Amino acid sequence: MSEGLDRLAATLGVPATRLAPLEAYDDQQLGRFDDLVRGAMTAEDKAFDASLDEALKLVPKMLRGVVQKMLGGSR
């Protein structure tokens, strides 16, 4: 397996062998794809945190910490 494929597999949290069909691409292409995947994952995390913050506004202040932990908030 190539270094680019190993990096992408680590980003996705899967064994590199599961990405075998992508071996046809060179490390530069795989690196670019990995960058795009990381960017998408970061954007998704930010969107989730923002929506959680908005949802928590509906919860009484005394319960927000507990509710946030139950919903998987990162703070």
Secondary structure, 3 states (H helix, E strand, C coil): CCHHHHHHHHHHCCCHHHHHHHHHCCHHHHHHHHHHHHHHHHHHHHHHHHHHHHHHCCCCHHHHHHHHHHHCCCC
